[in-house]
């Protein structure tokens, strides 16, 4: 995986708009669970790629440090050879002096080569350092985004449970409304009223029968009185 691909994916994931994703999802909780799994996998993959990029950068920095140290070492050898040549030349040993001057030139050539390699590596090291900094920053944002995802998921689950509890309560209230106990009381009250009316009817019927009996008794009394008076009329005075 190239550094540009890594950087692009890290940047894209870090910029993901969680709220927009939730709004578009048919089942936000399942979507968030999947996002968390994807984010966790992507972070692990990105961490490995970033670690490899950092490792390559550290190797380049190590090589650069070795080139700088080599340039310094070859410079020291060139200086030592040159001084030795000067000593030998002053002592009249021109041939030996030339030999050490040649050694100084070789050392200076090696010094130039090491300095050139160090300078050539510096722009790449600077570029890779910038890339690594961006990747680290992107990973930090991804991890923060993962925490945000988990918090959103937990909040959503809590809200869903609360909504379900409220719905169950409202359904219970609705069922109570449908099975209104006052309607049963009303029917019972109506039944009591009918029973009371029947009792009143029976009382009235009983009273009517009693009145008829008394009227019959009164009629019998009148008949007896008539018979008595008739007997009185027939008796001799």
VEXVEX-115315 format. One record per residue: residue in three letters; x, y, z negated of N, C-alpha, C, O in turn; residue number from 1. Coordinates in steps of 0.02 Angstrom, whole numbers, always signed. Example, Ala and Ser with C-alpha at 12.3 -4.5 7.8 and 13.67 -1.06 7.14 Angstrom:
2
R   aa     n_x     n_y     n_z    ca_x    ca_y    ca_z     c_x     c_y     c_z     o_x     o_y     o_z    i
R  ala    +660    -284    -390    +615    -225    -390    +660    -165    -390    +712    -166    -423    1
R  ser    +642    -112    -354    +684     -53    -357    +645      +2    -394    +670     +57    -402    2
END
This chain:
237
R   aa     n_x     n_y     n_z    ca_x    ca_y    ca_z     c_x     c_y     c_z     o_x     o_y     o_z    i
R  unk     +42     -60      +0      +0      +0      +0     +44     +62      +0     +87     +69     -44    1
R  unk     +35    +107     +47     +77    +167     +52     +58    +216      -2      +4    +213     -31    2
R  unk    +105    +263     -14     +92    +312     -66     +34    +357     -48      -3    +379     -91    3
R  unk     +26    +372     +18     -29    +415     +39     -96    +380     +27    -144    +411      +5    4
R  unk     -98    +314     +41    -160    +276     +29    -176    +274     -45    -233    +284     -65    5
R  unk    -125    +263     -87    -135    +262    -159    -161    +329    -183    -210    +333    -220    6
R  unk    -128    +383    -161    -146    +450    -183    -217    +466    -160    -256    +496    -198    7
R  unk    -234    +447     -98    -301    +461     -73    -354    +425    -112    -406    +455    -129    8
R  unk    -344    +361    -128    -393    +323    -166    -400    +350    -237    -456    +356    -262    9
R  unk    -345    +365    -268    -347    +391    -336    -385    +457    -338    -427    +468    -382   10
R  unk    -370    +501    -289    -404    +566    -286    -478    +557    -274    -519    +590    -307   11
R  unk    -497    +513    -228    -567    +502    -212    -606    +475    -272    -661    +498    -287   12
R  unk    -576    +426    -306    -610    +397    -364    -615    +448    -421    -666    +450    -456   13
R  unk    -564    +487    -430    -563    +536    -485    -615    +590    -474    -639    +620    -522   14
R  unk    -632    +604    -410    -679    +657    -394    -751    +632    -388    -796    +672    -374   15
R  unk    -763    +569    -400    -830    +540    -391    -880    +576    -436    -868    +588    -495   16
R  unk    -937    +593    -406    -990    +628    -443   -1037    +576    -472   -1079    +547    -438   17
R  unk   -1029    +563    -536   -1068    +510    -569   -1142    +526    -569   -1183    +482    -554   18
R  unk   -1161    +589    -584   -1231    +606    -587   -1266    +596    -520   -1323    +573    -517   19
R  unk   -1231    +614    -466   -1260    +604    -399   -1269    +530    -385   -1320    +510    -356   20
R  unk   -1221    +489    -404   -1227    +417    -394   -1286    +388    -432   -1322    +345    -408   21
R  unk   -1295    +413    -494   -1351    +389    -535   -1417    +408    -503   -1464    +367    -502   22
R  unk   -1422    +469    -478   -1484    +493    -447   -1503    +450    -387   -1562    +441    -373   23
R  unk   -1453    +425    -351   -1466    +387    -290   -1480    +313    -303   -1502    +277    -258   24
R  unk   -1467    +291    -363   -1471    +219    -378   -1543    +199    -395   -1579    +236    -429   25
R  unk   -1563    +139    -371   -1628    +113    -388   -1628     +87    -460   -1678     +95    -496   26
R  unk   -1572     +57    -481   -1565     +33    -550   -1501     +63    -577   -1447     +34    -571   27
R  unk   -1505    +122    -609   -1445    +158    -632   -1401    +117    -678   -1339    +121    -673   28
R  unk   -1431     +77    -723   -1389     +38    -769   -1348     -13    -732   -1288     -20    -745   29
R  unk   -1379     -51    -686   -1341    -100    -647   -1288     -66    -606   -1232     -91    -599   30
R  unk   -1305      -8    -577   -1257     +29    -536   -1198     +51    -579   -1140     +46    -557   31
R  unk   -1211     +76    -639   -1157     +98    -683   -1114     +38    -705   -1053     +44    -709   32
R  unk   -1146     -18    -721   -1107     -78    -739   -1060     -98    -682   -1002    -115    -693   33
R  unk   -1086     -96    -620   -1045    -112    -562    -989     -61    -553    -932     -79    -538   34
R  unk   -1006      +3    -562    -955     +56    -556    -900     +47    -607    -841     +56    -592   35
R  unk    -919     +29    -668    -869     +19    -720    -822     -38    -702    -762     -34    -711   36
R  unk    -852     -93    -675    -809    -149    -654    -763    -127    -597    -704    -143    -597   37
R  unk    -791     -91    -548    -751     -68    -491    -697     -20    -514    -639     -25    -491   38
R  unk    -715     +26    -558    -666     +75    -582    -610     +40    -620    -551     +56    -612   39
R  unk    -629      -8    -662    -578     -44    -701    -530     -81    -655    -470     -79    -665   40
R  unk    -558    -114    -603    -516    -149    -555    -472    -100    -516    -413    -113    -506   41
R  unk    -501     -44    -494    -463      +5    -456    -408     +37    -497    -353     +50    -473   42
R  unk    -423     +50    -561    -372     +79    -605    -314     +30    -614    -256     +50    -611   43
R  unk    -330     -34    -624    -277     -84    -632    -235     -88    -568    -174     -93    -571   44
R  unk    -269     -88    -510    -233     -91    -447    -190     -28    -436    -133     -32    -415   45
R  unk    -220     +29    -452    -183     +92    -443    -123     +96    -491     -70    +121    -472   46
R  unk    -132     +71    -552     -77     +72    -601     -18     +31    -575     +39     +51    -582   47
R  unk     -33     -27    -545     +21     -68    -518     +57     -31    -461    +118     -31    -457   48
R  unk     +17      +0    -416     +47     +35    -360     +87     +96    -383    +141    +109    -358   49
R  unk     +59    +132    -432     +95    +191    -458    +158    +169    -494    +210    +201    -488   50
R  unk    +154    +113    -531    +214     +88    -565    +268     +71    -514    +327     +85    -526   51
R  unk    +248     +41    -457    +297     +25    -405    +327     +88    -376    +387     +91    -363   52
R  unk    +285    +139    -365    +310    +203    -339    +358    +236    -387    +410    +262    -368   53
R  unk    +341    +234    -451    +385    +262    -503    +450    +223    -504    +504    +252    -511   54
R  unk    +446    +156    -498    +507    +116    -498    +552    +134    -440    +613    +138    -449   55
R  unk    +523    +144    -380    +564    +164    -323    +596    +232    -334    +653    +244    -316   56
R  unk    +557    +277    -365    +585    +344    -379    +644    +338    -428    +695    +371    -419   57
R  unk    +637    +297    -479    +691    +290    -527    +753    +260    -495    +810    +277    -512   58
R  unk    +743    +213    -447    +800    +186    -411    +835    +240    -370    +897    +243    -370   59
R  unk    +796    +282    -337    +826    +337    -298    +863    +385    -343    +917    +409    -326   60
R  unk    +833    +400    -402    +866    +444    -449    +931    +413    -474    +982    +447    -483   61
R  unk    +930    +347    -485    +990    +312    -508   +1044    +314    -454   +1102    +327    -468   62
R  unk   +1024    +302    -390   +1072    +305    -335   +1100    +376    -328   +1160    +385    -316   63
R  unk   +1057    +426    -336   +1079    +495    -331   +1130    +511    -386   +1182    +542    -374   64
R  unk   +1114    +488    -447   +1160    +499    -502   +1227    +465    -490   +1279    +492    -506   65
R  unk   +1225    +405    -461   +1287    +369    -445   +1326    +406    -391   +1387    +409    -393   66
R  unk   +1290    +434    -341   +1325    +473    -289   +1358    +535    -318   +1414    +552    -300   67
R  unk   +1322    +569    -363   +1350    +629    -394   +1411    +610    -436   +1463    +644    -434   68
R  unk   +1405    +555    -474   +1462    +533    -514   +1520    +511    -470   +1578    +525    -486   69
R  unk   +1504    +477    -414   +1557    +455    -368   +1592    +514    -337   +1654    +515    -330   70
R  unk   +1553    +566    -319   +1584    +626    -290   +1631    +658    -340   +1686    +680    -321   71
R  unk   +1610    +661    -402   +1653    +690    -454   +1715    +648    -464   +1771    +674    -472   72
R  unk   +1706    +581    -464   +1763    +536    -474   +1813    +541    -416   +1873    +545    -427   73
R  unk   +1787    +541    -354   +1831    +548    -296   +1866    +616    -295   +1923    +622    -273   74
R  unk   +1831    +667    -320   +1864    +732    -325   +1922    +731    -373   +1974    +760    -360   75
R  unk   +1911    +696    -429   +1965    +690    -478   +2025    +651    -450   +2082    +669    -462   76
R  unk   +2010    +597    -411   +2064    +558    -381   +2102    +598    -328   +2163    +594    -323   77
R  unk   +2064    +638    -290   +2097    +680    -239   +2143    +730    -273   +2199    +742    -249   78
R  unk   +2119    +760    -327   +2161    +809    -363   +2224    +776    -391   +2278    +804    -387   79
R  unk   +2216    +717    -420   +2274    +681    -448   +2324    +663    -394   +2384    +671    -403   80
R  unk   +2299    +639    -336   +2344    +621    -281   +2379    +682    -254   +2438    +679    -237   81
R  unk   +2343    +737    -249   +2373    +799    -223   +2428    +824    -270   +2481    +845    -247   82
R  unk   +2417    +821    -334   +2467    +844    -382   +2529    +798    -379   +2586    +820    -383   83
R  unk   +2515    +734    -373   +2571    +688    -367   +2612    +701    -305   +2674    +698    -306   84
R  unk   +2578    +716    -250   +2613    +733    -188   +2655    +796    -197   +2712    +799    -174   85
R  unk   +2628    +845    -232   +2666    +907    -244   +2728    +892    -286   +2781    +921    -273   86
R  unk   +2723    +850    -336   +2780    +832    -378   +2834    +797    -337   +2893    +813    -343   87
R  unk   +2813    +750    -296   +2861    +712    -256   +2894    +758    -204   +2953    +751    -190   88
R  unk   +2855    +803    -175   +2884    +848    -125   +2935    +895    -158   +2987    +910    -130   89
R  unk   +2918    +917    -219   +2964    +961    -255   +3028    +924    -273   +3081    +954    -279   90
R  unk   +3022    +857    -282   +3080    +816    -299   +3118    +794    -237   +3167    +757    -243   91
R  unk   +3096    +815    -178   +3130    +798    -116   +3108    +733     -84   +3139    +710     -37   92
R  unk   +3054    +704    -109   +3028    +641     -80   +2969    +658     -35   +2911    +648     -53   93
R  unk   +2985    +684     +24   +2933    +707     +69   +2889    +649     +94   +2828    +656     +99   94
R  unk   +2920    +592    +109   +2882    +535    +134   +2832    +510     +83   +2774    +497     +99   95
R  unk   +2855    +505     +21   +2809    +483     -32   +2755    +535     -44   +2697    +519     -57   96
R  unk   +2776    +600     -38   +2727    +654     -48   +2672    +650      +5   +2613    +660     -10   97
R  unk   +2692    +636     +68   +2642    +630    +122   +2593    +572    +108   +2534    +576    +122   98
R  unk   +2621    +518     +79   +2578    +461     +64   +2523    +481     +15   +2465    +462     +24   99
R  unk   +2541    +517     -36   +2491    +537     -87   +2444    +590     -60   +2386    +593     -79  100
R  unk   +2471    +634     -15   +2426    +682     +17   +2373    +646     +60   +2315    +667     +62  101
R  unk   +2395    +593     +93   +2347    +553    +132   +2295    +520     +86   +2236    +516    +103  102
R  unk   +2319    +496     +29   +2271    +468     -19   +2222    +521     -44   +2163    +507     -53  103
R  unk   +2247    +581     -53   +2204    +636     -74   +2151    +650     -21   +2093    +662     -37  104
R  unk   +2172    +647     +44   +2124    +658     +98   +2070    +604    +100   +2011    +618    +110  105
R  unk   +2092    +542     +90   +2043    +487     +88   +1994    +497     +31   +1933    +489     +41  106
R  unk   +2019    +516     -28   +1976    +528     -86   +1928    +586     -72   +1869    +584     -90  107
R  unk   +1955    +639     -39   +1912    +696     -22   +1857    +675     +28   +1801    +700     +24  108
R  unk   +1874    +631     +74   +1825    +605    +122   +1769    +567     +87   +1710    +574    +101  109
R  unk   +1791    +525     +39   +1742    +488      +0   +1699    +536     -42   +1639    +525     -51  110
R  unk   +1731    +588     -67   +1693    +638    -106   +1641    +672     -63   +1583    +681     -84  111
R  unk   +1660    +691      -2   +1613    +724     +44   +1555    +677     +61   +1498    +698     +64  112
R  unk   +1572    +613     +72   +1520    +564     +89   +1470    +557     +31   +1409    +555     +42  113
R  unk   +1496    +552     -29   +1452    +545     -87   +1410    +607     -97   +1350    +602    -112  114
R  unk   +1439    +666     -88   +1401    +728     -95   +1346    +733     -41   +1290    +755     -55  115
R  unk   +1363    +710     +20   +1314    +711     +74   +1255    +665     +59   +1197    +683     +68  116
R  unk   +1271    +604     +34   +1218    +557     +17   +1175    +584     -40   +1114    +575     -40  117
R  unk   +1207    +617     -87   +1169    +646    -144   +1123    +701    -118   +1064    +704    -138  118
R  unk   +1148    +745     -74   +1107    +800     -48   +1050    +774      -4    +995    +801      -5  119
R  unk   +1063    +721     +33   +1012    +691     +77    +955    +662     +36    +897    +666     +55  120
R  unk    +972    +633     -22    +921    +601     -64    +879    +651    -103    +823    +636    -124  121
R  unk    +905    +711    -114    +872    +759    -158    +802    +780    -134    +756    +782    -175  122
R  unk    +792    +796     -69    +724    +813     -47    +674    +755     -55    +616    +765     -75  123
R  unk    +698    +694     -41    +654    +635     -49    +636    +625    -122    +579    +609    -139  124
R  unk    +685    +634    -166    +673    +627    -237    +623    +680    -261    +577    +665    -299  125
R  unk    +632    +742    -236    +585    +795    -256    +514    +780    -232    +466    +790    -268  126
R  unk    +508    +755    -169    +443    +738    -142    +411    +681    -180    +351    +683    -197  127
R  unk    +450    +629    -194    +424    +572    -231    +405    +591    -302    +357    +565    -330  128
R  unk    +443    +637    -332    +426    +660    -399    +359    +695    -400    +319    +686    -445  129
R  unk    +347    +735    -348    +282    +770    -342    +225    +719    -333    +172    +726    -363  130
R  unk    +238    +669    -291    +187    +617    -280    +172    +579    -345    +114    +567    -361  131
R  unk    +224    +561    -381    +215    +525    -443    +176    +567    -493    +133    +541    -528  132
R  unk    +192    +631    -498    +155    +675    -543     +81    +677    -526     +38    +675    -570  133
R  unk     +66    +681    -460      -4    +682    -438     -38    +616    -453     -96    +614    -474  134
R  unk      -2    +561    -443     -31    +495    -457     -45    +487    -531     -97    +461    -550  135
R  unk      +1    +509    -573      -9    +505    -645     -70    +547    -665    -111    +525    -705  136
R  unk     -74    +607    -637    -130    +651    -653    -196    +619    -630    -246    +621    -665  137
R  unk    -194    +590    -569    -253    +557    -543    -274    +498    -586    -334    +487    -598  138
R  unk    -226    +459    -609    -242    +403    -653    -272    +426    -719    -319    +395    -745  139
R  unk    -246    +481    -745    -274    +508    -807    -347    +529    -796    -389    +516    -839  140
R  unk    -361    +560    -738    -429    +580    -723    -474    +519    -714    -532    +519    -734  141
R  unk    -446    +467    -682    -485    +406    -672    -503    +374    -739    -559    +351    -749  142
R  unk    -455    +373    -785    -468    +344    -850    -520    +385    -888    -563    +359    -923  143
R  unk    -515    +452    -881    -565    +495    -912    -633    +483    -880    -684    +482    -915  144
R  unk    -634    +474    -814    -697    +461    -779    -726    +394    -801    -787    +386    -807  145
R  unk    -682    +345    -813    -706    +280    -837    -739    +287    -905    -791    +258    -918  146
R  unk    -708    +328    -948    -738    +341   -1013    -806    +376   -1005    -853    +361   -1042  147
R  unk    -810    +422    -957    -873    +456    -944    -926    +407    -919    -984    +410    -938  148
R  unk    -905    +361    -875    -950    +310    -850    -978    +267    -907   -1038    +254    -910  149
R  unk    -934    +246    -951    -956    +203   -1006   -1003    +242   -1052   -1053    +214   -1076  150
R  unk    -987    +305   -1065   -1031    +346   -1107   -1099    +354   -1074   -1151    +350   -1108  151
R  unk   -1100    +366   -1008   -1163    +373    -971   -1203    +309    -974   -1263    +309    -985  152
R  unk   -1167    +252    -965   -1201    +188    -968   -1232    +177   -1037   -1290    +156   -1042  153
R  unk   -1194    +190   -1090   -1220    +181   -1157   -1279    +227   -1171   -1329    +207   -1202  154
R  unk   -1273    +290   -1147   -1328    +337   -1156   -1391    +313   -1119   -1447    +317   -1146  155
R  unk   -1381    +289   -1058   -1437    +265   -1017   -1470    +205   -1050   -1532    +201   -1052  156
R  unk   -1430    +158   -1075   -1459     +99   -1107   -1499    +120   -1169   -1554     +94   -1180  157
R  unk   -1472    +166   -1208   -1507    +189   -1268   -1573    +223   -1249   -1624    +212   -1281  158
R  unk   -1569    +266   -1197   -1630    +300   -1175   -1681    +251   -1148   -1741    +259   -1160  159
R  unk   -1658    +200   -1112   -1704    +150   -1084   -1738    +112   -1140   -1799    +100   -1138  160
R  unk   -1700     +92   -1191   -1729     +56   -1248   -1781    +100   -1283   -1834     +76   -1303  161
R  unk   -1763    +164   -1292   -1810    +210   -1324   -1874    +218   -1284   -1929    +219   -1311  162
R  unk   -1865    +224   -1217   -1923    +232   -1174   -1967    +169   -1176   -2028    +174   -1177  163
R  unk   -1935    +111   -1177   -1973     +48   -1180   -2012     +43   -1245   -2069     +21   -1246  164
R  unk   -1980     +65   -1300   -2014     +63   -1365   -2074    +111   -1365   -2128     +94   -1390  165
R  unk   -2064    +170   -1335   -2119    +218   -1331   -2176    +191   -1288   -2234    +199   -1304  166
R  unk   -2157    +159   -1232   -2208    +131   -1189   -2248     +76   -1224   -2309     +71   -1218  167
R  unk   -2212     +34   -1263   -2247     -19   -1300   -2295     +12   -1350   -2351     -12   -1359  168
R  unk   -2273     +66   -1383   -2315     +99   -1432   -2377    +129   -1398   -2433    +122   -1423  169
R  unk   -2366    +162   -1341   -2421    +193   -1305   -2469    +140   -1279   -2530    +150   -1278  170
R  unk   -2442     +83   -1256   -2486     +28   -1234   -2528      +3   -1292   -2587     -13   -1284  171
R  unk   -2497      -1   -1352   -2535     -24   -1410   -2590     +26   -1427   -2647      +7   -1442  172
R  unk   -2573     +90   -1425   -2623    +142   -1438   -2679    +139   -1387   -2738    +145   -1403  173
R  unk   -2659    +128   -1323   -2709    +123   -1270   -2755     +64   -1281   -2816     +69   -1271  174
R  unk   -2726      +7   -1302   -2768     -52   -1314   -2815     -40   -1372   -2871     -66   -1372  175
R  unk   -2793      -2   -1422   -2837     +16   -1478   -2895     +58   -1453   -2952     +50   -1474  176
R  unk   -2878    +105   -1407   -2930    +148   -1379   -2980    +106   -1339   -3040    +118   -1343  177
R  unk   -2954     +58   -1301   -2999     +16   -1261   -3044     -26   -1306   -3104     -31   -1294  178
R  unk   -3015     -55   -1358   -3053     -94   -1406   -3072     -50   -1465   -3051     -62   -1522  179
R  unk   -3111      +2   -1452   -3128     +51   -1502   -3168     +19   -1558   -3224      -3   -1547  180
R  unk   -3140     +16   -1619   -3176     -17   -1673   -3241     +20   -1691   -3287     -11   -1718  181
R  unk   -3245     +84   -1678   -3306    +121   -1695   -3365     +96   -1654   -3423     +99   -1676  182
R  unk   -3350     +70   -1593   -3405     +44   -1553   -3434     -18   -1587   -3495     -28   -1584  183
R  unk   -3394     -60   -1618   -3418    -117   -1656   -3460     -94   -1715   -3513    -123   -1730  184
R  unk   -3437     -42   -1748   -3475     -15   -1805   -3542     +11   -1782   -3593      +2   -1815  185
R  unk   -3542     +43   -1724   -3605     +70   -1697   -3654     +14   -1683   -3714     +19   -1698  186
R  unk   -3628     -42   -1653   -3672     -98   -1639   -3699    -128   -1705   -3758    -147   -1709  187
R  unk   -3656    -134   -1754   -3678    -161   -1818   -3730    -116   -1851   -3779    -139   -1880  188
R  unk   -3717     -51   -1847   -3765      -3   -1875   -3833      -9   -1840   -3885      -7   -1873  189
R  unk   -3831     -18   -1774   -3893     -26   -1736   -3930     -90   -1758   -3991     -90   -1764  190
R  unk   -3891    -143   -1770   -3922    -205   -1793   -3954    -195   -1861   -4010    -219   -1874  191
R  unk   -3920    -159   -1907   -3948    -145   -1973   -4012    -105   -1968   -4060    -118   -2003  192
R  unk   -4011     -56   -1922   -4071     -15   -1913   -4130     -57   -1889   -4187     -47   -1910  193
R  unk   -4114    -104   -1843   -4169    -147   -1819   -4196    -191   -1876   -4257    -202   -1881  194
R  unk   -4150    -217   -1917   -4173    -257   -1974   -4215    -215   -2022   -4266    -238   -2047  195
R  unk   -4193    -153   -2033   -4232    -108   -2077   -4301     -95   -2047   -4351     -94   -2083  196
R  unk   -4303     -86   -1981   -4367     -73   -1947   -4413    -133   -1954   -4473    -126   -1965  197
R  unk   -4385    -193   -1948   -4426    -253   -1956   -4454    -257   -2026   -4512    -275   -2036  198
R  unk   -4411    -240   -2076   -4435    -241   -2145   -4492    -192   -2155   -4541    -207   -2189  199
R  unk   -4485    -132   -2126   -4538     -82   -2132   -4602    -108   -2099   -4657    -100   -2124  200
R  unk   -4591    -139   -2040   -4649    -167   -2005   -4685    -219   -2046   -4746    -220   -2050  201
R  unk   -4647    -263   -2078   -4677    -314   -2120   -4713    -283   -2179   -4767    -305   -2198  202
R  unk   -4683    -231   -2209   -4715    -198   -2265   -4781    -167   -2244   -4832    -172   -2279  203
R  unk   -4780    -135   -2186   -4841    -105   -2161   -4894    -158   -2147   -4953    -149   -2162  204
R  unk   -4871    -214   -2119   -4918    -268   -2104   -4947    -297   -2169   -5007    -309   -2173  205
R  unk   -4904    -306   -2220   -4928    -332   -2284   -4977    -284   -2315   -5028    -305   -2343  206
R  unk   -4963    -219   -2313   -5008    -169   -2341   -5075    -170   -2305   -5127    -163   -2337  207
R  unk   -5075    -178   -2241   -5137    -180   -2201   -5180    -240   -2221   -5241    -234   -2226  208
R  unk   -5148    -297   -2232   -5184    -358   -2253   -5214    -350   -2322   -5270    -372   -2334  209
R  unk   -5178    -317   -2367   -5203    -306   -2434   -5264    -260   -2434   -5312    -272   -2470  210
R  unk   -5261    -208   -2394   -5317    -161   -2388   -5379    -198   -2363   -5435    -186   -2385  211
R  unk   -5367    -243   -2314   -5424    -280   -2287   -5457    -324   -2341   -5518    -330   -2343  212
R  unk   -5415    -353   -2383   -5441    -395   -2437   -5484    -354   -2486   -5538    -374   -2507  213
R  unk   -5456    -295   -2503   -5494    -252   -2549   -5559    -228   -2517   -5610    -223   -2550  214
R  unk   -5558    -214   -2453   -5618    -193   -2418   -5669    -250   -2418   -5729    -239   -2426  215
R  unk   -5643    -312   -2409   -5688    -370   -2411   -5719    -378   -2481   -5778    -395   -2488  216
R  unk   -5677    -366   -2532   -5703    -371   -2600   -5756    -319   -2613   -5808    -332   -2644  217
R  unk   -5741    -259   -2589   -5790    -205   -2597   -5856    -223   -2562   -5910    -211   -2589  218
R  unk   -5850    -252   -2503   -5911    -271   -2466   -5950    -324   -2504   -6012    -321   -2506  219
R  unk   -5916    -371   -2535   -5948    -423   -2575   -5984    -391   -2635   -6038    -413   -2655  220
R  unk   -5952    -340   -2664   -5984    -306   -2721   -6048    -271   -2700   -6099    -273   -2736  221
R  unk   -6046    -239   -2644   -6106    -205   -2619   -6162    -255   -2606   -6220    -243   -2622  222
R  unk   -6143    -312   -2577   -6194    -363   -2563   -6227    -389   -2628   -6287    -401   -2631  223
R  unk   -6186    -397   -2679   -6213    -419   -2744   -6260    -367   -2774   -6312    -383   -2803  224
R  unk   -6240    -306   -2766   -6282    -252   -2793   -6349    -251   -2756   -6402    -242   -2787  225
R  unk   -6347    -260   -2691   -6410    -261   -2652   -6454    -319   -2676   -6514    -309   -2684  226
R  unk   -6426    -377   -2687   -6464    -435   -2710   -6494    -422   -2779   -6551    -441   -2792  227
R  unk   -6458    -390   -2822   -6483    -374   -2889   -6540    -326   -2887   -6591    -334   -2922  228
R  unk   -6533    -277   -2845   -6587    -228   -2840   -6649    -260   -2809   -6705    -245   -2829  229
R  unk   -6640    -304   -2761   -6696    -338   -2731   -6730    -381   -2783   -6792    -383   -2785  230
R  unk   -6695    -415   -2824   -6726    -457   -2877   -6764    -414   -2926   -6816    -435   -2950  231
R  unk   -6739    -356   -2940   -6773    -310   -2987   -6839    -288   -2957   -6888    -281   -2993  232
R  unk   -6840    -276   -2894   -6902    -255   -2862   -6954    -311   -2864   -7013    -297   -2867  233
R  unk   -6934    -373   -2861   -6982    -427   -2859   -7007    -447   -2929   -7059    -479   -2935  234
R  unk   -6972    -431   -2978   -6993    -452   -3045   -7054    -409   -3067   -7059    -350   -3050  235
R  unk   -7102    -444   -3107   -7161    -404   -3130   -7141    -352   -3181   -7096    -364   -3221  236
R  unk   -7168    -302   -3180   -7152    -247   -3227   -7183    -261   -3294   -7176    -221   -3341  237
END
